[in-house]
Amino acid sequence: MQPLPHVYAVSAAGNAIGNVALTAKGAPRLFNAAPAEFGGPGDQWSPESMLTGAVASCFILSFRAVARAQRIQWLRLECAVSGTLNRIGAALRFTNFVTRVVLTVPETADVTACERALEKAEQGCLVANSLDAVRELQVEIVKAAMVEPAAKAG
C-alpha cells in the first residue's frame, strides 16, 4: 500500500437531460442516470446503486486481504448489499446497509475462523466506514468439495 493520504479524482459531465458521464484516469468511462424512484429511466447505474455497489465491492476486496493475511482458503464469495434511503429531517440520506454474504469454502475449512474473517472484513471496509449509517452483516458459509482437475488422457 502506498503511504496515506490517497486522493481519488473523478470527473462528471452532463447536459440538461440524459446520462451523466463519469471519468477517472485509467478507467473506462461510466454512464449513469437518476434511478426510477427519482424519475430516471431505472435501467442504468445510478449514484445510489453505485454507492451500494461500492460497499459490496469494497467488502469483497477487504475480505480478500483479510483471508490472505490469515491464510484462509476459500472458493467463492457472493455479496448482496441493500441500502435504505430515507428522509432525516430535511435531508435525504442512506440510513442503513445490510450486507448479505455467502462464502463457499473447502470442506476442511474452519467455519469459526471464516466467520471472524468476514466480520473483520466488514469492520475494515473503508467505503462502509466512510458512511454514517447503520450496518448489518448476514453470513452464510457453505462447505463444498474441492474439485480436482480432470487428468489428461494420453
C-alpha positions in Angstrom: 0.0 0.0 0.0 1.2 3.5 -0.8 1.5 6.0 2.1 -1.6 7.9 3.0 -3.4 10.1 2.3 -4.7 8.8 -1.1 -6.6 11.1 -3.4 -9.1 9.7 -5.9 -10.3 12.1 -8.6 -13.4 11.6 -10.7 -14.9 14.0 -13.2 -18.6 14.1 -14.1 -20.3 15.9 -17.0 -23.9 16.0 -18.2 -26.4 18.1 -20.1 -29.9 19.3 -19.1 -31.3 15.8 -19.9 -29.7 12.4 -20.5 -26.9 10.5 -18.8 -24.1 11.7 -16.7 -20.6 10.6 -17.8 -18.0 9.8 -15.2 -14.3 9.6 -15.9 -11.3 8.6 -13.9 -7.7 8.3 -15.0 -7.0 4.8 -16.4 -10.7 3.6 -16.1 -13.3 3.3 -18.8 -16.0 6.0 -19.0 -19.1 5.1 -16.9 -22.6 6.4 -17.6 -25.3 6.8 -15.1 -28.7 8.4 -14.6 -31.2 9.0 -11.9 -33.0 5.9 -10.6 -36.6 5.2 -11.3 -37.5 6.4 -7.8 -36.4 9.9 -8.8 -37.9 9.9 -12.3 -34.9 8.4 -14.1 -35.1 5.5 -16.6 -34.4 2.9 -14.0 -32.3 0.8 -16.4 -28.9 2.2 -15.6 -26.5 2.6 -12.8 -27.5 5.5 -10.6 -25.4 7.3 -7.9 -27.5 5.4 -5.3 -26.8 2.0 -6.9 -23.1 2.8 -7.4 -22.7 3.7 -3.7 -24.4 0.5 -2.7 -22.2 -1.4 -5.2 -19.1 0.3 -3.8 -20.0 -1.1 -0.4 -20.3 -4.6 -1.9 -17.2 -4.4 -3.9 -15.2 -3.0 -1.0 -16.4 -5.8 1.2 -15.1 -8.5 -1.2 -11.8 -6.7 -1.7 -11.4 -6.3 2.1 -12.2 -10.0 2.6 -9.6 -11.0 0.1 -6.9 -9.1 2.1 -8.1 -10.5 5.4 -8.3 -14.0 4.1 -4.8 -13.7 2.5 -3.3 -12.4 5.8 -5.0 -15.2 7.8 -4.2 -17.9 5.2 -7.9 -18.8 4.9 -8.7 -20.9 1.9 -12.0 -20.1 0.2 -13.6 -20.7 -3.2 -16.2 -18.0 -3.8 -17.7 -15.0 -2.0 -21.1 -13.7 -3.1 -22.1 -10.3 -1.6 -25.5 -8.6 -1.9 -25.9 -5.2 -0.3 -29.2 -3.3 0.2 -29.0 0.3 1.1 -32.0 2.1 2.6 -32.5 5.8 1.6 -34.8 7.8 3.9 -35.6 11.4 4.9 -33.9 12.5 8.1 -35.1 16.0 8.9 -34.8 18.0 5.7 -32.2 15.8 4.1 -32.3 12.5 2.2 -29.6 10.1 3.2 -28.7 6.4 3.4 -29.6 5.2 6.9 -28.9 1.5 6.7 -26.9 -1.0 4.7 -27.5 -4.7 5.0 -24.7 -6.9 3.6 -25.6 -10.5 2.9 -22.7 -12.8 2.1 -22.4 -16.4 1.1 -18.9 -17.7 1.5 -18.1 -21.1 -0.2 -15.1 -22.8 1.4 -13.5 -26.2 1.2 -14.9 -29.0 3.4 -11.9 -28.8 5.7 -12.3 -25.1 6.4 -12.6 -23.7 10.0 -16.0 -22.1 9.9 -15.3 -20.0 13.1 -12.2 -18.6 11.5 -14.1 -17.8 8.3 -16.8 -16.0 10.3 -14.2 -13.9 12.1 -12.5 -13.0 8.8 -15.9 -11.9 7.3 -16.6 -9.8 10.4 -13.1 -8.3 10.2 -13.6 -7.5 6.5 -16.9 -5.8 7.3 -15.3 -3.7 10.0 -12.4 -2.8 7.7 -14.4 -1.9 4.7 -13.2 1.7 4.1 -16.2 2.7 2.0 -18.8 1.5 4.6 -16.6 3.1 7.3 -17.0 6.4 5.5 -20.8 6.3 5.7 -22.9 7.5 8.6 -25.4 4.6 8.5 -26.3 1.5 10.5 -24.7 -1.6 9.1 -25.7 -5.2 9.4 -23.8 -8.3 8.2 -25.6 -11.5 7.5 -23.4 -14.5 6.9 -23.9 -17.9 5.3 -20.9 -20.3 5.0 -21.2 -23.2 2.6 -18.8 -26.1 2.5 -18.0 -27.6 -0.9 -15.9 -30.5 -2.0 -12.7 -29.4 -3.9 -12.9 -30.5 -7.5 -9.7 -31.9 -8.8 -8.9 -31.1 -12.4 -9.5 -34.0 -14.8 -6.5 -35.9 -15.8 -5.5 -35.6 -19.4 -5.8 -38.7 -21.4 -2.7 -39.7 -23.2 
